[in-house]
Amino acid sequence: MDIEAAKITIVENLKKKSKAKSKFYLKDFYKFFPDEKPRTIKNIVNTMVTDGTLEYWSSGSTTLIGLKGMGKQAHTEDEG
């Protein structure tokens, strides 16, 4: 799997879906690459969080992932 191409695919898919919601479960990312192992996708997502493309958001019991700076939460967290 080409990791750079996978990163582009993830960003494009999240931007398409961002009109409906801005945060996603890790399992939602698996749907973008049905032929890949979940561990491979998890590693790519973790790399994207590390490089600042994506960010984790936690409600305390659930962890979601979204594009950095997208969604309602992004604006309120920056001001606090």
Phi, psi and omega per residue, in radians:
M1 nan 2.317 3.074
D2 -1.394 1.943 -3.043
I3 -1.115 -0.730 -3.140
E4 -1.112 -0.705 3.099
A5 -1.145 -0.653 3.118
A6 -1.130 -0.702 3.115
K7 -1.084 -0.747 3.124
I8 -1.105 -0.754 3.117
T9 -1.049 -0.756 3.140
I10 -1.084 -0.854 -3.117
V11 -1.083 -0.765 3.138
E12 -1.079 -0.772 3.134
N13 -1.135 -0.699 3.130
L14 -1.170 -0.666 3.115
K15 -1.142 -0.674 3.106
K16 -1.103 -0.732 -3.077
K17 -1.471 -0.137 -3.028
S18 -1.176 -0.300 3.085
K19 -1.199 -0.525 -3.137
A20 -1.573 -0.771 3.123
K21 -2.732 2.795 -3.060
S22 -1.992 -0.218 -3.125
K23 -2.137 2.485 -3.037
F24 -2.360 2.665 3.007
Y25 -1.304 2.718 3.100
L26 -1.017 -0.660 -3.122
K27 -1.083 -0.435 3.086
D28 -1.139 -0.546 3.139
F29 -1.229 -0.515 3.132
Y30 -1.083 -0.542 -3.122
K31 -1.154 -0.442 3.120
F32 -1.212 -0.417 -3.076
F33 -2.360 1.248 -3.037
P34 -1.086 -0.376 -3.112
D35 -1.588 -0.073 -3.108
E36 -1.699 2.724 3.087
K37 -1.316 2.495 3.128
P38 -0.935 -0.652 -3.118
R39 -1.083 -0.671 3.121
T40 -1.093 -0.777 -3.136
I41 -1.170 -0.723 3.119
K42 -1.032 -0.737 3.128
N43 -1.114 -0.697 3.113
I44 -1.142 -0.777 3.125
V45 -1.080 -0.759 3.117
N46 -1.075 -0.693 3.086
T47 -1.090 -0.709 -3.140
M48 -1.196 -0.552 3.057
V49 -1.199 -0.755 -3.135
T50 -1.083 -0.707 -3.112
D51 -1.477 -0.010 3.018
G52 1.598 0.096 3.112
T53 -1.315 -0.742 3.139
L54 -2.016 2.891 3.066
E55 -2.486 2.612 3.040
Y56 -1.480 2.584 3.006
W57 -2.360 2.311 -3.105
S58 -2.200 2.382 3.061
S59 -1.608 -0.048 -3.073
G60 1.928 -0.694 3.121
S61 -1.967 -0.325 -3.087
T62 -2.279 2.397 3.071
T63 -1.938 2.214 3.116
L64 -2.064 2.862 -3.104
I65 -2.273 2.415 3.100
G66 -2.640 3.024 3.074
L67 -1.146 2.414 -3.113
K68 -1.069 2.256 3.093
G69 1.463 0.078 -3.132
M70 -1.766 2.618 3.053
G71 1.667 2.908 -3.114
K72 -1.070 -0.699 -3.072
Q73 -1.080 -0.571 -3.054
A74 -1.046 -0.707 -3.091
H75 -1.261 -0.677 -3.112
T76 -1.287 -0.591 -3.131
E77 -1.234 -0.613 -3.131
D78 -1.180 -0.570 -3.081
E79 -1.381 -0.407 -3.043
G80 -1.386 nan nan
